[in-house]
Amino acid sequence: MARVLRVARSSSLFSFRSRSYSTTSAEASHVSSPPPFLNSGGARRDVTKERNVQWVFLGCPGVGKGTYASRLSSLLGVPHIATGDLVREELASSGPLSQQLKEIVNQGKLVSDEIIVNLLSKRLEAGESKGESGFILDGFPRTMRQAEILGDVTDIDLVVNLKLPEEVLVDKCLGRRTCNQCGKGFNIAHINLKGVNGKPGISMDPLLPPPQCMSKLITRADDTEEVVKARLRIYNETSQPLEEYYRSKGKLMEFDLPGGIPESWPRLLEALRLDDYEEKQSAAA
């Protein structure tokens, strides 16, 4: 097992009870349990006076963990650490793990705990040397073993579990494109899932590239329908114990995405009780 950097512990910044936040009912804007930025006296905490948040984002491949984790990272001033990015960086480096990772990724398999822990440990060490505090993890942990390793080395304040119907997830993954010049990601899928049996429909506009990137778009080698469905199946098989693990600890917040970024971002901020925090940050800027 690779050595894991021990992140300095402190008392947990927030107190959570397991909760579910859904935008599919009349009570969608209501979160029944105490929100994370409220203390027992009802006053909002000043997060700048505490250690930075230590959050985890869960969700199937393609659900948008990176998008929302990155936005929250910028809002709260904490590093967004995506294990998927760490894997892709290692693939591009031609390092000792590169060939092994290529075979795993192209087959749609999950990368082993040992490799992921190795890569994450190196990233945390690099961040600590630069004075980073707190983090938002994206794509880790994915297994119970990883969750136990993480729990041994640091405290996790909140686990956000993003959800979308499988049909939407497949379309999103197949629509992903990257500009091979600037490196930015886009999505050409136009999703319009009709509501069925009382469940609301979901509409998402494509995230199209600017004209200068249009002819330079490439598709990830593992974004084929067969591989995407295999990834989703494997994820669903391994995620249930993980979700229950964090639910039992009162740290799991389940969030059903109501649509694309314009619809989902304000609802997510509301669920996290960060809606007025964003307004204050904007005003201060």
Backbone hydrogen bonds in HBPLUS format (Angstrom, degrees):
<---DONOR---> <-ACCEPTOR-->    atom                        ^
c    i                          cat <-CA-CA->   ^        H-A-AA   ^      H-
h    n   atom  resd res      DA  || num        DHA   H-A  angle D-A-AA Bond
n    s   type  num  typ     dist DA aas  dist angle  dist       angle   num
A0019-ARG N   A0252-LEU O   3.20 MM 233  6.61 166.5  2.22 165.6 169.7     1
A0254-GLU N   A0019-ARG O   3.20 MM 235  6.68 157.7  2.25 145.9 150.0     2
A0021-TYR N   A0254-GLU O   2.64 MM 233  5.77 171.9  1.65 166.4 169.5     3
A0256-ASP N   A0021-TYR O   3.25 MM 235  6.78 152.1  2.33 155.7 164.0     4
A0028-ALA N   A0025-SER O   3.06 MM   3  5.20 145.0  2.19 118.8 117.1     5
A0030-HIS N   A0027-GLU O   2.92 MM   3  5.40 165.1  1.94 123.4 127.2     6
A0038-LEU N   A0035-PRO O   3.13 MM   3  5.68 153.7  2.20 126.7 125.6     7
A0045-ARG N   A0037-PHE O   3.14 MM   8  5.66 152.5  2.22 134.8 142.2     8
A0039-ASN N   A0043-ALA O   3.38 MM   4  6.07 164.4  2.40 149.2 152.0     9
A0042-GLY N   A0039-ASN O   2.98 MM   3  5.49 163.5  2.01 117.4 122.9    10
A0049-LYS N   A0046-ASP O   3.00 MM   3  5.82 167.5  2.02 125.4 129.3    11
A0050-GLU N   A0047-VAL O   3.32 MM   3  5.38 166.6  2.34 105.4 109.3    12
A0135-PHE N   A0053-VAL O   2.92 MM  82  6.35 152.1  2.00 148.9 157.7    13
A0157-ASP N   A0054-GLN O   2.85 MM 103  5.59 160.0  1.89 156.1 162.5    14
A0055-TRP N   A0135-PHE O   3.03 MM  80  6.41 155.3  2.10 154.5 155.5    15
A0137-LEU N   A0055-TRP O   2.88 MM  82  6.24 166.4  1.90 150.8 148.4    16
A0056-VAL N   A0158-LEU O   2.96 MM 102  6.39 150.9  2.05 153.7 162.3    17
A0160-VAL N   A0056-VAL O   2.83 MM 104  6.25 158.5  1.88 168.4 167.4    18
A0057-PHE N   A0137-LEU O   2.80 MM  80  6.07 153.5  1.87 163.2 171.3    19
A0058-LEU N   A0160-VAL O   2.74 MM 102  5.95 168.5  1.75 153.1 157.1    20
A0162-LEU N   A0058-LEU O   3.02 MM 104  6.22 162.3  2.05 145.4 139.7    21
A0063-VAL N   A0060-CYS O   3.12 MM   3  5.60 157.5  2.17 141.5 139.2    22
A0068-TYR N   A0064-GLY O   3.19 MM   4  6.44 170.5  2.20 166.5 165.0    23
A0069-ALA N   A0065-LYS O   2.84 MM   4  5.81 158.9  1.89 154.2 161.4    24
A0070-SER N   A0066-GLY O   2.94 MM   4  5.77 154.1  2.01 138.3 145.3    25
A0071-ARG N   A0067-THR O   3.18 MM   4  6.41 153.8  2.26 139.7 146.5    26
A0072-LEU N   A0068-TYR O   3.01 MM   4  6.19 162.6  2.04 147.2 151.8    27
A0073-SER N   A0069-ALA O   2.83 MM   4  5.96 146.3  1.95 141.6 151.9    28
A0074-SER N   A0070-SER O   3.07 MM   4  6.36 155.6  2.13 146.9 151.4    29
A0075-LEU N   A0071-ARG O   3.00 MM   4  6.26 156.1  2.06 145.4 152.6    30
A0076-LEU N   A0072-LEU O   2.86 MM   4  5.94 163.6  1.89 153.6 156.7    31
A0077-GLY N   A0073-SER O   2.82 MM   4  5.55 127.2  2.10 137.7 149.8    32
A0078-VAL N   A0073-SER O   3.18 MM   5  5.03 144.7  2.31 131.4 139.4    33
A0136-ILE N   A0079-PRO O   2.90 MM  57  6.30 140.5  2.06 161.2 167.2    34
A0081-ILE N   A0136-ILE O   2.96 MM  55  6.11 161.1  1.99 149.1 155.3    35
A0138-ASP N   A0081-ILE O   2.89 MM  57  5.99 155.4  1.95 154.4 150.3    36
A0085-ASP N   A0082-ALA O   3.04 MM   3  5.31 122.6  2.38 101.8 115.2    37
A0086-LEU N   A0082-ALA O   3.09 MM   4  6.51 153.7  2.16 147.4 155.3    38
A0083-THR N   A0138-ASP O   2.95 MM  55  6.34 150.1  2.04 158.1 166.8    39
A0087-VAL N   A0083-THR O   2.92 MM   4  6.18 153.9  1.99 147.9 154.0    40
A0088-ARG N   A0084-GLY O   2.98 MM   4  6.27 160.9  2.02 145.9 151.1    41
A0089-GLU N   A0085-ASP O   2.83 MM   4  6.02 154.5  1.89 150.7 157.7    42
A0090-GLU N   A0086-LEU O   3.06 MM   4  6.25 152.9  2.14 141.4 148.4    43
A0091-LEU N   A0087-VAL O   2.87 MM   4  6.18 151.5  1.95 148.6 157.3    44
A0092-ALA N   A0088-ARG O   3.00 MM   4  6.21 151.8  2.08 144.1 150.8    45
A0093-SER N   A0089-GLU O   3.08 MM   4  6.17 121.1  2.45 134.5 149.2    46
A0093-SER N   A0090-GLU O   3.17 MM   3  5.03 141.1  2.33  93.7 104.9    47
A0098-SER N   A0095-GLY O   3.14 MM   3  5.30 156.0  2.20 108.7 116.1    48
A0101-LEU N   A0097-LEU O   2.90 MM   4  6.02 159.1  1.95 160.7 167.3    49
A0102-LYS N   A0098-SER O   2.99 MM   4  6.23 151.6  2.07 148.7 156.6    50
A0103-GLU N   A0099-GLN O   3.28 MM   4  6.56 160.0  2.32 150.6 153.4    51
A0104-ILE N   A0100-GLN O   3.26 MM   4  6.52 157.8  2.31 144.3 150.3    52
A0105-VAL N   A0101-LEU O   2.90 MM   4  6.02 175.4  1.90 161.9 162.6    53
A0106-ASN N   A0102-LYS O   3.02 MM   4  6.00 167.6  2.03 149.4 153.4    54
A0107-GLN N   A0104-ILE O   3.30 MM   3  5.41 138.5  2.48  97.9 109.0    55
A0109-LYS N   A0104-ILE O   3.12 MM   5  5.38 152.3  2.20 163.8 156.6    56
A0108-GLY N   A0105-VAL O   2.98 MM   3  5.15 160.6  2.02 109.3 115.3    57
A0116-ILE N   A0112-SER O   3.12 MM   4  6.40 172.9  2.13 158.6 160.3    58
A0117-VAL N   A0113-ASP O   2.85 MM   4  5.93 168.8  1.86 157.9 161.4    59
A0118-ASN N   A0114-GLU O   3.02 MM   4  6.08 153.4  2.09 140.3 147.9    60
A0119-LEU N   A0115-ILE O   2.99 MM   4  6.28 163.1  2.02 154.7 158.0    61
A0120-LEU N   A0116-ILE O   2.85 MM   4  6.04 166.8  1.87 156.7 160.7    62
A0121-SER N   A0117-VAL O   2.87 MM   4  5.86 158.0  1.91 145.3 151.7    63
A0122-LYS N   A0118-ASN O   3.17 MM   4  6.42 159.0  2.22 146.1 150.9    64
A0123-ARG N   A0119-LEU O   3.09 MM   4  6.38 153.8  2.16 144.5 151.8    65
A0124-LEU N   A0120-LEU O   2.89 MM   4  6.16 160.9  1.93 157.1 161.5    66
A0125-GLU N   A0121-SER O   2.97 MM   4  6.15 157.0  2.02 148.8 155.3    67
A0126-ALA N   A0122-LYS O   3.02 MM   4  6.23 156.4  2.08 144.5 150.7    68
A0127-GLY N   A0123-ARG O   2.96 MM   4  6.22 155.7  2.02 147.0 153.8    69
A0128-GLU N   A0124-LEU O   2.87 MM   4  6.04 159.2  1.91 149.2 154.7    70
A0129-SER N   A0125-GLU O   3.08 MM   4  6.27 153.4  2.15 144.6 151.3    71
A0130-LYS N   A0127-GLY O   3.00 MM   3  5.13 138.3  2.18  99.0 111.3    72
A0132-GLU N   A0127-GLY O   2.96 MM   5  5.21 167.5  1.98 147.0 142.9    73
A0131-GLY N   A0128-GLU O   3.06 MM   3  5.05 163.4  2.09 105.1 109.7    74
A0147-ALA N   A0143-THR O   2.97 MM   4  6.29 156.9  2.02 149.9 156.8    75
A0148-GLU N   A0144-MET O   2.90 MM   4  6.14 156.0  1.95 152.9 158.5    76
A0149-ILE N   A0145-ARG O   2.98 MM   4  6.24 154.8  2.05 145.7 152.8    77
A0150-LEU N   A0146-GLN O   2.87 MM   4  6.12 163.2  1.90 152.0 156.6    78
A0151-GLY N   A0147-ALA O   2.85 MM   4  6.03 156.0  1.91 144.4 151.4    79
A0152-ASP N   A0148-GLU O   3.05 MM   4  6.21 133.2  2.27 137.9 149.1    80
A0152-ASP N   A0149-ILE O   3.15 MM   3  5.19 133.1  2.38  95.9 108.6    81
A0153-VAL N   A0150-LEU O   3.15 MM   3  5.45 142.0  2.30 103.8 114.0    82
A0154-THR N   A0150-LEU O   3.10 MM   4  6.21 139.2  2.27 155.8 165.9    83
A0159-VAL N   A0251-LYS O   2.75 MM  92  5.72 153.5  1.82 171.4 162.1    84
A0253-MET N   A0159-VAL O   2.80 MM  94  6.08 161.1  1.84 168.9 168.2    85
A0161-ASN N   A0253-MET O   2.81 MM  92  6.00 169.9  1.82 153.0 156.1    86
A0255-PHE N   A0161-ASN O   2.88 MM  94  5.97 170.2  1.89 154.4 153.5    87
A0163-LYS N   A0255-PHE O   2.97 MM  92  6.11 141.7  2.12 158.1 154.9    88
A0257-LEU N   A0163-LYS O   3.09 MM  94  5.98 159.0  2.13 152.4 157.0    89
A0168-VAL N   A0165-PRO O   3.07 MM   3  5.46 123.8  2.40 107.1 120.2    90
A0169-LEU N   A0165-PRO O   3.09 MM   4  6.42 156.6  2.14 150.5 157.8    91
A0170-VAL N   A0166-GLU O   2.94 MM   4  6.21 161.1  1.98 159.9 162.7    92
A0171-ASP N   A0167-GLU O   3.22 MM   4  6.42 166.7  2.24 143.7 147.2    93
A0172-LYS N   A0168-VAL O   2.90 MM   4  6.09 159.5  1.94 152.9 158.9    94
A0173-CYS N   A0169-LEU O   2.98 MM   4  6.19 163.2  2.00 150.6 154.7    95
A0174-LEU N   A0170-VAL O   2.99 MM   4  6.20 162.3  2.02 154.3 159.1    96
A0175-GLY N   A0171-ASP O   3.04 MM   4  6.12 128.8  2.31 137.5 150.3    97
A0175-GLY N   A0172-LYS O   3.17 MM   3  5.12 134.8  2.39  93.8 106.4    98
A0176-ARG N   A0173-CYS O   3.32 MM   3  5.45 165.2  2.34 104.9 109.3    99
A0188-ILE N   A0175-GLY O   2.88 MM  13  4.97 155.1  1.94 139.2 136.9   100
A0177-ARG N   A0186-PHE O   2.94 MM   9  5.12 162.4  1.97 138.0 136.2   101
A0186-PHE N   A0177-ARG O   2.72 MM   9  5.12 163.9  1.75 157.1 156.9   102
A0178-THR N   A0218-ILE O   2.91 MM  40  5.29 156.7  1.97 148.1 155.7   103
A0218-ILE N   A0178-THR O   2.76 MM  40  5.29 149.9  1.85 143.5 153.3   104
A0179-CYS N   A0184-LYS O   2.99 MM   5  5.61 164.7  2.01 160.5 164.1   105
A0183-GLY N   A0179-CYS O   2.89 MM   4  5.03 139.0  2.06 131.6 142.6   106
A0180-ASN N   A0216-LYS O   2.98 MM  36  5.76 171.3  1.99 152.3 152.3   107
A0187-ASN N   A0207-LEU O   2.90 MM  20  4.85 165.8  1.92 131.6 136.3   108
A0207-LEU N   A0187-ASN O   2.70 MM  20  4.85 135.6  1.90 141.6 154.4   109
A0191-ILE N   A0204-MET O   2.98 MM  13  4.94 150.5  2.07 151.3 154.1   110
A0204-MET N   A0191-ILE O   2.82 MM  13  4.94 159.9  1.85 137.5 141.7   111
A0193-LEU N   A0202-ILE O   2.76 MM   9  5.04 152.9  1.84 163.6 158.5   112
A0202-ILE N   A0193-LEU O   2.81 MM   9  5.04 141.6  1.96 133.6 146.4   113
A0199-LYS N   A0196-VAL O   2.92 MM   3  5.27 161.9  1.95 120.2 122.7   114
A0213-CYS N   A0210-PRO O   2.93 MM   3  5.60 155.8  1.99 123.5 130.9   115
A0214-MET N   A0211-PRO O   3.27 MM   3  5.21 142.4  2.42  98.0 108.3   116
A0216-LYS N   A0213-CYS O   2.90 MM   3  5.22 158.2  1.94 117.0 124.1   117
A0223-ASP N   A0220-ARG O   3.07 MM   3  5.34 167.8  2.08 114.1 117.2   118
A0228-VAL N   A0224-THR O   2.80 MM   4  5.91 167.7  1.82 163.5 167.6   119
A0229-LYS N   A0225-GLU O   3.00 MM   4  6.07 168.3  2.01 149.4 152.4   120
A0230-ALA N   A0226-GLU O   3.08 MM   4  6.23 146.2  2.19 138.2 147.9   121
A0231-ARG N   A0227-VAL O   2.88 MM   4  6.16 155.9  1.94 151.1 157.3   122
A0232-LEU N   A0228-VAL O   2.97 MM   4  6.28 158.9  2.01 151.7 157.3   123
A0233-ARG N   A0229-LYS O   2.98 MM   4  6.13 157.0  2.03 142.8 148.9   124
A0234-ILE N   A0230-ALA O   2.97 MM   4  6.18 167.5  1.99 153.0 156.0   125
A0235-TYR N   A0231-ARG O   2.84 MM   4  5.99 159.8  1.88 148.4 154.9   126
A0236-ASN N   A0232-LEU O   2.92 MM   4  6.08 166.7  1.94 150.5 153.7   127
A0237-GLU N   A0233-ARG O   3.08 MM   4  6.30 150.5  2.17 145.3 153.1   128
A0238-THR N   A0234-ILE O   3.15 MM   4  6.38 147.3  2.26 147.5 155.3   129
A0238-THR N   A0235-TYR O   3.14 MM   3  5.30 124.3  2.46  99.2 112.8   130
A0239-SER N   A0235-TYR O   2.81 MM   4  5.76 139.3  1.98 155.1 166.8   131
A0243-GLU N   A0239-SER O   2.79 MM   4  6.03 160.0  1.83 164.0 169.2   132
A0244-GLU N   A0240-GLN O   3.02 MM   4  6.21 164.0  2.04 152.3 156.7   133
A0245-TYR N   A0241-PRO O   2.89 MM   4  6.01 146.3  2.00 140.4 149.9   134
A0246-TYR N   A0242-LEU O   3.17 MM   4  6.52 161.0  2.20 151.7 153.9   135
A0247-ARG N   A0243-GLU O   2.81 MM   4  5.96 147.6  1.92 145.6 156.4   136
A0248-SER N   A0244-GLU O   2.87 MM   4  5.94 156.8  1.92 146.1 151.0   137
A0251-LYS N   A0246-TYR O   3.01 MM   5  5.42 167.5  2.03 162.2 158.3   138
A0250-GLY N   A0247-ARG O   2.97 MM   3  5.08 159.6  2.02 106.0 112.1   139
A0264-SER N   A0260-GLY O   2.86 MM   4  5.91 165.4  1.88 160.8 165.5   140
A0265-TRP N   A0261-ILE O   2.94 MM   4  5.36 167.1  1.95 143.3 147.7   141
A0268-LEU N   A0264-SER O   2.84 MM   4  6.03 152.9  1.92 157.9 166.1   142
A0269-LEU N   A0265-TRP O   3.02 MM   4  6.27 163.0  2.05 156.1 160.2   143
A0270-GLU N   A0266-PRO O   3.01 MM   4  6.15 150.2  2.10 138.8 147.1   144
A0271-ALA N   A0267-ARG O   2.93 MM   4  6.19 154.0  2.00 144.2 151.0   145
A0272-LEU N   A0268-LEU O   2.98 MM   4  6.24 148.2  2.09 147.5 156.0   146
A0274-LEU N   A0269-LEU O   2.69 MM   5  4.80 171.5  1.70 150.9 150.9   147
A0273-ARG N   A0270-GLU O   3.06 MM   3  4.81 152.4  2.14  97.4 105.8   148
A0278-GLU N   A0274-LEU O   3.00 MM   4  6.23 153.3  2.07 154.5 157.8   149
A0280-LYS N   A0276-ASP O   2.93 MM   4  6.18 154.2  2.00 144.8 151.1   150
A0281-GLN N   A0277-TYR O   2.95 MM   4  6.20 154.6  2.01 147.0 154.1   151
A0282-SER N   A0278-GLU O   2.94 MM   4  6.15 155.1  2.01 148.0 154.7   152
A0283-ALA N   A0279-GLU O   2.92 MM   4  6.14 153.7  1.99 145.0 152.4   153
A0284-ALA N   A0280-LYS O   2.90 MM   4  6.08 153.5  1.97 145.5 152.6   154
A0285-ALA N   A0281-GLN O   3.04 MM   4  6.22 141.9  2.20 139.2 148.9   155
